[in-house]
């Protein structure tokens, strides 16, 4: 068994050896607690037949734990300065491969087809860079990848918004977008003390299990998301106000919006945060003929 990368001493030694300095712009925070890394991997329920996709492997602390427990790990790393470090730290793990690309621009589906042939169980497991957490999660879900789910570390407040239920202050268009594709739960809270450098916020690990079918059936996915975003544009405003001000030509179409609300049996005076995902589905289907 090789020595863990994720100890404070070994992390410091690796960073010093390569003269590595953290880039704030890339949101680099490395985990230095092996127990927490193992617990993150536990939540992914990997087997020796699983494939794991990682985003932002850093110096390989989580990659190493994934490589020990899966058939193959594929990690996307944007920072070229980390490539020689990863080559060294992951040398004991021939089943770990690094792609030097920005995951937001990468063809992840193509990479899965190429790297994971014969592997049917694929999980994304990552300590996500906090400044691009939401776009990364949405890309992974919208690209309709053949994955079982996502286990990722992110800012606690974003985790709260993703797993929020209707009627709570954290519930919004992000909650609906993620819960449309997945079942979301917060798996664990992580203190800032287990990172170098320490972030300013607490973190959480969220587990997203992909649904076989989306949570609701809608006539147009893109319009459904447009309606949910519009409904939360200004949280204090009513549904009617938000929809008339946000939807294209909404002000001229106030009557149509009112009749769609009536058809969906939703009071125009309600606020977006009180609507369930099923109500949003009814509403967007009722509005669609007036806006397509």
N, C-alpha and C positions, 0 to 999 in steps of 0.2 A: 504493500500500500504506500502510495507516495504521500509526502507531507502536504497538508492542505494549503492551498494558496491563501485562503481567507483568514489568516491570523494577522493581528496587527504587526507582529515582527516581520513575517514573511512579506506582507504587502509593502511595508516600508523599505525592506531590502530590495525588492524588485523595482520600486519606483526610483530609489536612489541609484541603483545600478544603471538604469536607463536614463537617468536625469529627467524623469517624466514630470511635467507640471500640468495641473488640472486646467482644462479650458472651461471657463464659466459658460461660454456660448454653447457648449455641448451638454451642459447640465450633468457633468461627470461627478458621481458620488459612488465610491466603491464600498462594498460591504465587507466588513472585517469580523464577521461572526459566523463561524461554521455551523453552529446549531440552527441559526435562523435560516441559513441557506438550505440546510437539509429539510427543515420544516416546509419551506417554500416548495421544494421538489416533492415532498410527501403529498402536498395538495394536488399535484398533477397526476397522481396515480399512474406512474409510468411502469412499463414492464420491459423485459429484455428485448421485446419485439417492437417497442415504441420508437418513434422519431420525435426529436424535440427541436423546436426553432427558438433561437434566442435573439434578442435585439439589444445591441450595446453591451457586448460581453466584458468590456473593460480589460482587466488583466487576466480574466478567465476564471474568477472565483466560483461563479454559478455554473459556468460551462463545464468545469471539472466535475461538479456534483451531478450534472445532467449526464455527462459522458459515462460516469460510473453506473448509471442506472437505466440507460437506454441503449438502443441499438446504434443510433447515430444522432449527432447534434449538428445543426447547421446554424451558425451565428452570423448576423449582419453587423458589421462594425464600420462606422463612417470615418473614424479617426485613423489615418494611416500610421500615425506615430505608435499606435498600439500593436501593429502587425508583428514586428520583430519580438515584442514582449510575449504576445500570444503564441508565437511559434515556439518559444522556449517553454513557457509555462504549460502548454498543452502537448508538449512532445510525448509524454507518456500515454496520450489518448489518440490513437490513430483514427478513432471513430468520431473525432470532432473536426469540422471543416469551417473555415472562416470565409465569408464573402465581404470584400471591402466595398460596400455600397451603402448608400442612404436607403434605409428600408422603405421610406415613403416614395422613392423613385424606382425601387427595384421591382422586377417581375417575380414576385414571391411564388406565384402559382407555377411558373416555369422552373424555378429553382427546386420546388417540391417534386415536380415530375422528374427532374434530372437526378436529384440527390437521394430521393426516398423511394426509389422503385422497389416494389415488393413490401413496403411498410404501409400498413393500413391504419395504424393508430398514431395520430400526430397531434402533439400539443405545443402551443406557444407558451414558453416559460421565460419571463424576462423581468429584470429590474429596469423599468423604462426611464429614459431621460425625462425629467418632469416637465420641461418646457414644450414637449411634443407628444405627451401621453395621449390626449384625446384624438388628434389626427391619426396616430399609429393604430389605436384600437379600432377606430372607424374604418380605416383602410383594410385592416385584417378581416373585419366583418363584411364590409361592402364588396370586397374582392371574392367573396363566397369561396374561400379556400377549403380544401378537404381536411379540416382540422376538427378535433373533438372539442377543443375549447382553449381558453387562455387563462393562465395563472400569472398575474403580474403585480409587481410592486409599483405603487404610485403614491402621489400625495394623498393623505387621508381625506382631505376635503373633496377631491375628485372621486375617490372611492365612495364617499358618502352620497355624492350626486348620482353616481352610476347605479348604486343599489337602492336608491330612495323609492319610497312608495307614494302614491297619490295623497295629497292633503298635507304633505310635509314641506318644510321650507327648502329642502335640498332637491325636491322633485322638479324636473324640468325636461327640456327637449333632449338633453343628453341621456337621462334615465330612460326615456322612451325609446330613443334610437338604439341603445345597447340592449335593453330588455326585449325589443322587437325580435332581435336575432338570438338572444341568449337568456339563460337563467342566471341572474347575478347575485353573488353573495360576498360579503366581506369575510375573508378567511382568518385574518389576524392583523393586529396593530403592531407596528414596528417603531421602536424609539429612535430618535435621531442619533443617539450615541453610538450606534453600531455601524456608522458610515465614516469614511474619510473622503473629502472634508465633510464635516457635519452639515447637513442641510438646515434651513431655517424652520422647516415644518416637519410635523410628524408624518409617518408613512403608513400605508396599509397594503396588505396583499389582498387582491380581489380575485375571485374565481368565477369565470364566465363559462358556463356549459352551453354549447351550441344546441339550439332547439332543432328537432328534425324538420319542423315547419315553422315559419315565423309565428309569433304570438297571436297575430290577427291576420285575417285575409283582407287585403285592400285592392281596389281596382288599379291604383297607381302608387307604387312605393315612393317615387320621388315627390309626388304631390302630398302624400301622407306626411312625409318629413317636412315639407314646406309649411303645411298647416300647423304641425306641432311647433315648429320654430316660431312661426308668426304668433301663435297663441301665447308664447312666453316672452315676446319681444319686450314688453314692459310689464313686469310682474304685478304691479298694482292695478293695472287696467283690466277691464272686463274682456271677455272673449270677443264680444261684438266690436269693442273699440280696437283691440289688437288686430282682428281680422280685417276690419275696414281700412286700417292704416297700413297694414303690411302686405296684404295680397294685391296682385297687380290689378289696377283699376278698382280696388276695393271700395273707394269712396262712392264711385258711381254705381257700384253693385250692392249697395247696402240692403236693398229689398231682397235680392237673391240670397244674400248671406243670412238674412233673417229667416227666409223660408227654408233654407238648408238646415239651420239650427232647429227650427220647428220640426222638420222632417226627422232629424236625428234625436228628437225629444231632449234637447239640451237648452236650458235657460240661457238667454243671451247675456244675462247679468252675472253669470258664473265666471270664475277666474280659471285660467289654464291649469293651475296646480291642483284643482279639484277633480279634473277629468281622468278617468281610467284610460288605459290604452285602447280598450274596446270602444269607449265613447269617442276617442279621437278617430278610430277607424270608421265608425258610423258617420262622424262629421265630415271626414275628408271624402268619403264616397258620396255624401249628399251634396258637397260643394263642387265636386269634380266637373259635372256637366256645365256649370256656370263659368269655369275657368280653364277649360281645355280648348 
